[in-house]
Amino acid sequence: MIDNQLFKKVHGCNVGGYVGAALGEPSRRCGGGVFDCYNGLCGPIEAAHYKVIDEVLGKPVDKMLPQVKAWVGGEVPNISYEAQGWKTLRWHNGPLFTLPALNYPPGTNEDGGERKWLVMKAIFDKGGRITKEDLRNSWLTYVNPDWFGFHLLPRDKCTYENMKRFPASEVGKYDRWPGNVDCLMMIHPVGIINACDPQRAAEDSLDMCQTIQSSLLSYAPDAAAAIAAGIAEAFKHEATVDSIIQAAKAYVDENIGQIIDECLEYARQAPDILEVRELFWKRFGGRVPTDSLEVVGESFAMFWITKGDPKQCMIAGSSLGRDADCVASIAGAIAGAFKGIDAIPKDWVEICDKATMDDTHELIDMNFEEQSRALYDVLLKIMDRQKEQVRAIESLMK
C-alpha cells in the first residue's frame, strides 16, 4: 500500500463507502413486515424501524452479517421462475420485473457500490474529471443487462434502457423514482478526484448526476453534490468536522443546507448515535425511506455526532433504521476521507473485499486497493495538469 496521507485518504473514502453499505444492508431489510410503533403494522417495506433492528440484530449494529435479498413488491405468480427461487413482481409500483431471492455472505456489495464502480470506470477511461456523457458511456459499456436484480435494481434497468434512447442530458428527466438516493451512493469518487476543491467537486457532481436523476425533478443531484464537496474538503490538512459540513452546504441548493442544519439540530439535542434515532423517526418515519434529503441530512448528522470517526459513523448509520445502509455508506465515505484507511477496522475491509471479489454476478473486477490506487493515479494526473496551467499563466506575468 502507498504510504502517504493522500493515498490513505483516497483509500479510506473508497473503502468506507463499501464497508458502510455492507454493515447497514442487513438493517435495511430487517424484519420483513415491519411493526411501526406509531402506526401499527406497515407491511412488507424495506426499511425497518430502529426498534425492530434492536430486537432482531441487537444494538448497536457493529458486526458484518449475512444479507438476505428477499425483494418485496406486488408479487405476480410465475411458475417457471419460482422453481429457481425467483420472483416476478412490480417493484415499487414500477414495471413487471423478475428478481432473484438470494442469500449473500457478510460484506456483499449492493446497488450503490455498483453505481459507484461505474463512475470509477468512467474516471479511469477518461483519465480525469468526467461529465454526464462519460457516465452514460460507462453504463452502456460495462453494465451486464442480464444481471439486473442481483445488485443493480429494476430502477437501474429503466435508467439503462433510457440511456440507450436519449442523450445523457435527458436521461434523468425520465426517472420514475426521482427522490431516490441513487446519485448520493455513487458520488464518492467525484469528491476524491477533486480533493481539496469542494466547489469543483460540487459542480462536477451536478453535471454528472443528470444522466441518472434530474435537478428538474428532485434534490438528489444537489444532495450528491453536497456529499462530494464534503469529501473534497475532508482531504485538506486543516479540515475539521465543521469545515466539512460547511463546505457541503456552500455550493448547492439552499434546501440541502436547511435539511442538514435541521438534522444537526436533532444531533445537538441528542448527541448519541442511539438516542437521536427517536428524533429522526418522529421527523421522517412513515415516508418513503430512500429519500435524498433525509439521507444527506442524517449522514452529516451522524458524521457530526461521531466527530468524524469512520467506524462509529458506519455503526451509527447501520443502527439508525430506515435507509440504514445508505447513511452508513455516505457517512463512512466522508469520514474515511477525513481520517483515512487506518481508522477503518481491517477485518471489515477484508470481509467486504473478499465478498465482492468472490461474487459471480459482480460488475466490479478490481479489489479495493486496486481501485484506490487507480483513483490516486488519476488524482495525480489532474494535479499535474493544474500545475501546467499555473505555470502557463505565471509565464504571462513575467
Summary of the structure (lengths in Angstrom):
residues: 398
radius of gyration: 19.9
end to end distance: 41.9
largest distance: 78.0
contacts: 1534
relative contact order: 0.17
helix: 62%
strand: 7%
